[in-house]
C-alpha cells in the first residue's frame, strides 16, 4: 500500500544524472536557446508541477485513509452488533430456563420480545455481511436461532404445560447445545472482525507513514530542482556577461581584431552577444570605410582642383549652346499650336458622333424593350391558346359522350315502346276473356281497360320522347360538327401562335445582339472622345513645356555664367577638403582592424 521514492544512493545517482543533463544542455546550446523569462517560468512550472504531484499523491492517500477509517468504523459496529446478538441469545436462554422452572406467562412474553429483538438485529447484521466471508458463519447462527425458537414453541411450551419432563428436558439440552454453537460462532466472528479492524488500522498507519515520507521526498526534490535551475540560470548569465564585458573593454581600447564573442544561444544573453558582435563588426567596417574614404577624398580633391579650370571653359560653351536651344524651342512651340487646332477640330467631330451613338443606343434599347414586351405577350397568348385548346378538346369529348347517351336513350325508348305494345295487346286479350266470363269478369274487364289506356298513353309519350331525342341528336350532331371545326381552328391557331412566339424570340435575340453591338460602338466612340481630349491636353502640355524649355534655356545660360564664377570657389574648397582628409586619416589610425 505504499509508494516507493528514491532515497540514499538513489538520490545521489539522481543528482549525478541531473548534473550530467545540465552539462549536456549547456554544452549543446539547448539551455541557452531558452530566454531568461522562460527559464524562470520553467522553474516555476516545475515547482508547481511537483507540488501538484505531491498534492495528488496526498489526496490519494487521504482518500484511502478515509476509506480505511470507514472500514474500521464498520468493523467496530459489527463487533458491537455481535456482542448485542450474543447478549440477546443468552437472555433468551435464561428466559427459557425461567419458564421451565416457574411456568410463568411473563417469561414466555419476555422470550417473545427477546426473540423479536434478536431477529431484527440478525436482519440488520445480515445486510452488512452479505458480501463478506463471514456470511456463511452468520447464516449458521441464524439457522440455529430458528431451531431454538421452533424447539421452544413446539416442544418446550407444550411439554411444560402437560408436565412431560422427558420431552422438555431433551429440548432444553438441544437448545443449550445450539446456544453454545451460536456463542462459539459469534466469538469466531468477533475475532475475525477484530482481525479485520486491526488490519485496516495497520493499513491506515502505513498510509500516514507513506504520506509523510512522500511529502518530505517531494519537498526535497522541489528544493533540489529549484536550486539546480537557479544554478543553471546563474551560470549561463555569468559566462555570457563575462565575455561581453571583456570584449567591450578591448573595443573601447581600439582593438577591433577578432573580438567576436562565441556564445551559442538565443536567450537574452545570446541576443546581447549578437548585438555586441554586430556593433564590433559595424565599427570595424565604419573605421575601414573612413580610412578608404579619407584617401579617396584626398585624391578626389586634387582631381577636382585640376579640372575646375576645364569646367570653367566648358561652361562658356554650354551657355552658347543654351541660347541656340532657346531659339529652336520657340519654333517647336509654334508647331504645337498648329497641332492643337487640328486635334480640337477632331475632338468636336468625335463629340457629335458620340451624341449620335447615344441616340442610336437609346433607340435600340426602346426597340429591344418593345420586342421583349411582344415576346412576353406572345407567351401569354400561346398559354391562353393552350388553355382554349384543352377546353375545346373537353367539350368535343363531352358532346361525343352526349351523342352516345342519346343513342342509348333511343334504344331504351324502343324497348319501352315494345313493352307498351305488348301490354296493350295483353289488355285487349284480357278484355276479351273478361267478356267471355260475363258478370264474373266485369271487374277484371275494367282493370284491363285501364291497363290498355295506360299502355296507349305510354305509346303516345314514347312517340313524343322519340321526337325530342331525334331533335337532340340532330342538334348534338350540329354542335359536335361545330366543335370539331372550332377544335381544328384552335389547333391551327395554337400552332401559329407557337411559330409566332418562336419568331419573336428570334427577333428578340437579334435585337439584343444588335443592342449590345450599338452599345459597344457607343462606348468605343466615347472612349475615342476621351482619348482625343487627352491628346488635346497633351498637345497643350507639350506647348507649355516647350515654352518653359525656351525660358529655361535662357535661365540656364545665365546660371551657367554664374556657375563659372562659383567653380573658382570650388577649386579653393577642394584644397581645404584635402587638408581635412589628412586630419581624419590621423584620427582613425588609433584603431586596429
Buried (B, 14 or more C-beta within 10 A) or exposed (E): EEEEBBEEEEBEEEEEEEEEBBEEBBEEEEBBBBBEEEBBEEBEEBBEEBEEBBEEBBEBBEEBBEBBEEBBEBBEBBBEBBEBBBBBBBBBBEBBBBBBEEEEEEBBEBBBEBBEBBBEBBEEBBEBBEEBEBEEBBEEBBEBBEBBBEBBBEBBBEBBEEEEEEBBEBBBEBBBEBBEBBBEBBEBBBEBBBEBBEBBBEBBEBBBEBBEBBBEBBEBBBEBBBEBBEEBBEEBBEBBEEBBEEBBEBBEEBBBEEBEBEBEBEBBBBEBBBEBBEBBEEBBEBBBEBBEBBBEBBEBBBEBBEBBEEBBEBBEEBBEEBEEBBEEBBEBBEEBEEBBEEBBEBBEEBBEBBEEBBEBBEEBBEBBEEBBEBBEEBBEBBEEBBEBBEEBBEBBEEBBEBBEEBEEBBEEBEEBBEEBBEBBEBBBEBBEEBEEEEEEBEEBBEEBBEBBEBBBEBBEBBEEBBEEBEEBBEEBEEBBEEBBEBBEEBBEBBEEBBEBBEEBBEBBEEBBEEBEEBBEBBEEBBEBBEEBBEBBEEBBEBBEBBBEBBEBBBEBBEBBBEBBEEBEEBBEEBEEBBEEBEEBBEEBEEBEB
